[in-house]
Amino acid sequence: MIANVHPTGVERFFGQEDIIVSKTDLKGLITYANDVFLHVAGYSEEEVLGKPHNMIRHPDMPRCVFKLLWDTISVGNEIFAYVKNMASNGDHYWVFAHVTPTFDASGRITNYHSNRRVPERSAVAQCESLYRVLKEEESKGSIEAATKILMNKLEQAGVSYGEFVFSL
């Protein structure tokens, strides 16, 4: 999140046919952002290239969701997630993200690629409720405790994180 930008509470939307695309290096620094990304997030290409992808992280997003995301992609697996992002002026927008590692010819991960689509509104409502609980736990100082809440929820439902996301 960019310093001195505060959430406005105003939601932005993008077209059903639009896909937000970005690529990062292994440290999460943006190496590519398409025009849809730039338009929705309210940045120029110069403002995002070389910057941490978390510059668009909304403060309502639990850190444990991003920990799960990074833990998943850093070992070579893809992940899907509902994410609330923040635009340059503090507006927010929800996405259904698909994040994948990119491999070189020898099988080493070289970078990460993310495609984001318009999310299902019913899933957004469920995520808002869950994310509130996770953020509350994190505010007590423990990302581990929030992660445990998320993992317990998945275990109780008898599903993987991917199955959970697609069930929303």
Secondary structure, DSSP 8 states (H G I E B T S, - for coil): --TT----S-B----TT--EEEEE-TTSBEEEE-HHHHHHHT--HHHHTTSBGGGGB-TTS-HHHHHHHHHHHTTT--EEEEEEEE-TTS-EEEEEEEEEEEE-TTS-EEEEEEEEE---HHHHHHHHHHHHHHHHHHHTT-HHHHHHHHHHHHHHHT--HHHHHHH-
